[in-house]
C-alpha cells in the first residue's frame, strides 16, 4: 500500500492538477476515484477528522444536489455527512491523505503540505 492516497475525480481540473503535482514530486499515490467507489459515513467522518474540518467545509455548496437536498439550512453534522456519502458530487476535491493527516487540494498546491 502506498503512503499517500488521493480521493480523485478525473473530471475535475483541480483534482487533476493536485494529482499531477504529486506525480511531479515522485510521490507514489493510491488513486481512489471516489465518484465510482462511494465513501461510507464512517470513512467520511475519518477524513473529516484528518482534515480537522466540519462537514460543511468539505461540501461543494454550488452543486445542484446541495440545493435540491435543501442543505443550506441543515445544521446536523450527521445528516450532512450522510448526504455526501449518498451524493459524492457534494465532496470537495481533491483530498490527499497520508497517515493521520489530510489536506484538501484547493488550491491544488495545498497538497504539497503533506510532503
Backbone bond lengths (Angstrom), bond angles and torsions (degrees), N, CA, C in turn:
res aa  C-N    CA-C-N  psi(-1)  N-CA   C-N-CA  omega(-1)  CA-C   N-CA-C  phi
1 X - - - 1.459 - - 1.519 108.84 -
2 X 1.333 116.21 139.23 1.460 120.11 -179.47 1.526 110.79 -76.04
3 X 1.303 114.52 161.83 1.457 120.93 -179.57 1.523 110.93 -74.49
4 X 1.323 117.08 -31.85 1.461 122.13 -176.86 1.522 110.19 -110.73
5 X 1.321 114.48 147.92 1.453 121.39 176.40 1.527 106.70 -133.98
6 X 1.335 116.56 139.38 1.454 120.23 176.13 1.516 108.95 -123.98
7 X 1.326 115.62 128.59 1.452 121.13 171.14 1.518 103.99 -85.82
8 X 1.302 115.79 110.42 1.454 122.73 -165.41 1.517 112.13 -122.41
9 X 1.333 114.88 141.71 1.459 121.64 170.83 1.521 106.13 -122.73
10 X 1.334 118.21 106.02 1.456 121.04 -176.01 1.528 114.03 -60.93
11 X 1.309 117.73 -17.84 1.468 120.80 178.93 1.519 112.08 -82.51
12 X 1.321 117.98 -9.04 1.465 122.72 -177.58 1.529 110.01 -98.00
13 X 1.322 116.95 124.41 1.465 120.53 -178.07 1.527 111.76 -63.63
14 X 1.325 118.01 -38.47 1.471 120.92 179.68 1.526 110.77 -65.40
15 X 1.312 116.27 -38.82 1.457 121.31 178.50 1.533 110.09 -66.39
16 X 1.321 116.89 -43.13 1.471 120.84 177.47 1.526 110.30 -62.52
17 X 1.322 117.27 -40.54 1.462 120.54 178.99 1.526 111.61 -64.83
18 X 1.322 116.56 -41.61 1.463 120.65 178.89 1.524 110.70 -62.21
19 X 1.318 116.96 -45.29 1.465 121.08 178.52 1.525 110.53 -62.71
20 X 1.312 117.10 -42.24 1.469 120.78 179.48 1.523 111.21 -62.07
21 X 1.319 117.62 -40.25 1.472 120.94 177.94 1.522 110.98 -60.75
22 X 1.314 116.78 -44.22 1.465 120.41 179.35 1.521 110.77 -64.17
23 X 1.323 116.21 -42.98 1.461 120.08 179.74 1.528 111.25 -65.21
24 X 1.341 117.42 -38.06 1.468 121.21 177.53 1.524 111.55 -61.19
25 X 1.341 115.61 -31.84 1.468 120.85 179.59 1.519 111.74 -83.84
26 X 1.330 117.53 0.19 1.456 121.29 178.36 1.512 114.23 76.34
27 X 1.326 116.67 21.46 1.458 121.53 -178.08 1.533 109.53 -82.50
28 X 1.325 115.34 131.25 1.464 120.12 174.00 1.524 107.57 -78.13
29 X 1.324 115.56 121.62 1.458 120.78 -173.72 1.523 110.50 -125.99
30 X 1.314 115.34 131.03 1.466 120.67 170.43 1.524 106.72 -86.29
31 X 1.320 117.03 117.83 1.460 121.98 -177.53 1.522 109.33 -92.31
32 X 1.317 115.22 121.66 1.457 122.18 177.88 1.527 107.41 -110.90
33 X 1.305 116.39 111.97 1.467 120.30 177.34 1.531 107.15 -84.20
34 X 1.329 114.53 87.56 1.456 120.09 -170.05 1.530 113.48 -67.23
35 X 1.331 117.71 -15.51 1.466 119.43 175.81 1.530 110.00 -73.45
36 X 1.333 116.76 -27.48 1.463 122.16 178.77 1.521 111.90 -92.35
37 X 1.322 115.97 -32.73 1.459 122.41 -179.03 1.526 107.41 -113.58
38 X 1.317 116.37 91.05 1.461 120.88 -175.01 1.519 111.46 -57.19
39 X 1.315 115.36 142.95 1.459 121.62 178.02 1.529 109.45 -93.53
40 X 1.308 115.59 141.08 1.463 120.88 179.41 1.525 109.82 -79.68
41 X 1.308 114.72 166.23 1.464 121.14 176.03 1.527 109.46 -57.34
42 X 1.331 116.91 -43.61 1.470 120.18 -179.39 1.526 111.83 -63.97
43 X 1.335 117.18 -40.93 1.464 120.31 178.10 1.529 111.08 -64.02
44 X 1.320 116.39 -39.46 1.462 120.05 178.19 1.521 111.15 -66.78
45 X 1.322 117.22 -40.64 1.468 120.07 177.13 1.522 110.42 -61.04
46 X 1.321 116.16 -41.86 1.463 120.95 -179.93 1.533 111.00 -63.03
47 X 1.321 116.95 -44.45 1.463 118.94 -179.02 1.533 110.75 -70.26
48 X 1.318 117.87 -34.65 1.466 120.08 175.72 1.525 110.73 -61.23
49 X 1.322 115.66 -39.94 1.468 120.09 177.78 1.528 110.46 -64.22
50 X 1.329 116.45 -42.76 1.469 120.44 179.19 1.527 111.61 -66.32
51 X 1.326 116.36 -34.61 1.464 121.14 177.89 1.527 111.88 -77.94
52 X 1.336 115.12 -20.59 1.465 122.20 -177.37 1.534 111.01 61.01
53 X 1.344 115.17 45.82 1.456 121.18 177.46 1.527 109.20 -135.68
54 X 1.334 115.88 166.90 1.462 120.23 175.94 1.520 109.22 -89.83
55 X 1.309 115.96 167.90 1.465 121.64 -175.30 1.525 112.13 -57.24
56 X 1.314 118.26 -44.59 1.466 120.52 -177.25 1.523 111.62 -59.69
57 X 1.333 117.15 -34.07 1.467 120.75 179.98 1.530 112.07 -67.17
58 X 1.317 117.01 -19.01 1.458 121.75 179.07 1.529 111.85 -93.84
59 X 1.318 116.14 -5.04 1.461 120.37 -174.27 1.520 112.81 -92.26
60 X 1.331 113.50 144.52 1.463 122.11 172.14 1.529 106.67 -88.90
61 X 1.314 115.26 98.00 1.466 120.60 -172.33 1.526 113.77 -77.48
62 X 1.318 117.70 -6.02 1.465 119.92 178.61 1.526 112.38 -96.18
63 X 1.317 117.40 -2.72 1.470 121.12 179.70 1.533 110.70 -69.76
64 X 1.324 115.33 147.36 1.463 121.02 177.41 1.525 111.24 -58.96
65 X 1.347 116.67 -37.72 1.471 120.31 179.08 1.528 111.21 -60.23
66 X 1.316 116.94 -37.88 1.473 121.58 179.61 1.524 109.54 -59.73
67 X 1.312 115.75 -45.61 1.467 120.88 -179.37 1.526 110.64 -71.03
68 X 1.338 116.78 -44.52 1.461 121.02 -177.83 1.528 111.91 -62.38
69 X 1.322 116.26 -34.57 1.466 120.61 -179.87 1.530 112.39 -85.57
70 X 1.331 115.82 -0.32 1.465 121.71 178.19 1.537 111.74 54.96
71 X 1.323 115.48 50.16 1.468 120.65 -175.66 1.522 113.67 -87.18
72 X 1.314 117.51 -9.84 1.467 120.85 -177.26 1.531 111.85 -55.36
73 X 1.312 116.66 -41.58 1.462 121.07 -176.52 1.526 113.35 -99.28
74 X 1.337 116.82 6.10 1.470 120.64 -179.88 1.534 108.92 -80.28
75 X 1.325 116.25 125.86 1.464 121.11 -179.52 1.522 113.48 -112.41
76 X 1.316 116.55 -4.41 1.457 121.09 -179.53 1.532 109.17 -80.49
77 X 1.316 116.09 111.67 1.470 122.59 -177.87 1.528 111.49 -55.14
78 X 1.316 116.54 -42.80 1.467 121.29 -179.62 1.532 110.70 -60.29
79 X 1.321 117.77 -43.38 1.464 121.18 -178.97 1.527 111.20 -67.28
80 X 1.323 117.35 -35.58 1.460 120.35 177.12 1.527 110.71 -66.09
81 X 1.319 115.97 -41.16 1.468 120.66 178.57 1.527 109.83 -66.04
82 X 1.311 117.16 -42.83 1.471 121.24 178.10 1.529 110.51 -60.90
83 X 1.321 116.66 -38.27 1.470 120.48 178.80 1.526 110.32 -63.70
84 X 1.335 117.66 -41.39 1.464 120.56 178.12 1.525 111.57 -66.93
85 X 1.327 116.68 -37.19 1.461 120.50 178.90 1.535 110.51 -64.31
86 X 1.317 116.45 -37.26 1.464 121.35 -179.08 1.528 113.44 -84.13
87 X 1.318 116.02 -26.05 1.468 122.04 -175.92 1.529 109.02 -131.38
88 X 1.329 117.90 79.25 1.475 120.65 -173.52 1.522 114.89 -61.24
89 X 1.333 118.33 -16.49 1.459 119.68 175.44 1.525 111.35 -60.85
90 X 1.320 116.24 -20.71 1.467 121.28 -179.28 1.523 112.83 -74.92
91 X 1.329 118.26 -14.05 1.462 122.08 -175.23 1.528 110.33 -84.93
92 X 1.339 115.84 127.42 1.463 121.05 174.26 1.521 108.72 -61.53
93 X 1.307 116.19 152.31 1.455 120.45 178.91 1.499 109.48 -141.89
94 X 1.233 115.34 158.87 1.450 132.09 -4.30 1.527 109.28 -89.46
95 X 1.307 115.33 154.83 1.457 121.40 174.11 1.521 107.10 -112.82
96 X 1.327 115.97 127.33 1.460 120.47 177.78 1.520 107.55 -114.33
97 X 1.325 114.58 131.29 1.460 121.59 -175.41 1.519 109.28 -121.77
98 X 1.330 114.63 136.26 1.464 121.78 172.41 1.523 106.91 -140.15
99 X 1.313 115.07 112.41 1.462 119.03 -179.60 1.518 111.58 60.81
100 X 1.342 115.36 -124.96 1.467 119.40 -178.20 1.529 112.46 -98.40
101 X 1.340 116.71 17.61 1.463 121.02 178.38 1.516 109.82 -124.72
102 X 1.322 115.18 153.89 1.453 121.30 177.71 1.520 108.88 -150.41
103 X 1.323 115.56 155.41 1.461 121.30 173.66 1.517 108.71 -134.89
104 X 1.303 113.96 150.41 1.448 122.25 174.71 1.518 107.33 -94.19
105 X 1.311 116.72 123.59 1.454 122.15 -175.17 1.514 114.21 -79.22
106 X 1.318 116.87 55.73 1.459 123.14 176.62 1.509 107.46 -132.43
107 X 1.292 118.21 99.60 1.458 128.77 1.15 1.534 110.64 -74.21
108 X 1.331 117.76 165.55 1.464 121.35 -175.46 1.528 113.84 -55.29
109 X 1.315 118.38 -31.23 1.472 121.64 -178.68 1.521 112.97 -62.56
110 X 1.321 117.21 -19.18 1.483 120.46 178.74 1.515 112.20 -60.51
111 X 1.344 117.48 -26.00 1.460 119.20 -178.91 1.523 112.07 -64.10
112 X 1.330 116.45 -22.08 1.456 120.92 -179.85 1.528 111.96 -68.82
113 X 1.329 117.41 -16.07 1.465 121.95 178.14 1.525 112.12 -62.13
114 X 1.330 116.79 -24.39 1.469 119.99 -178.84 1.525 112.86 -84.95
115 X 1.325 117.14 -10.17 1.471 119.66 -177.12 1.510 111.35 -78.60
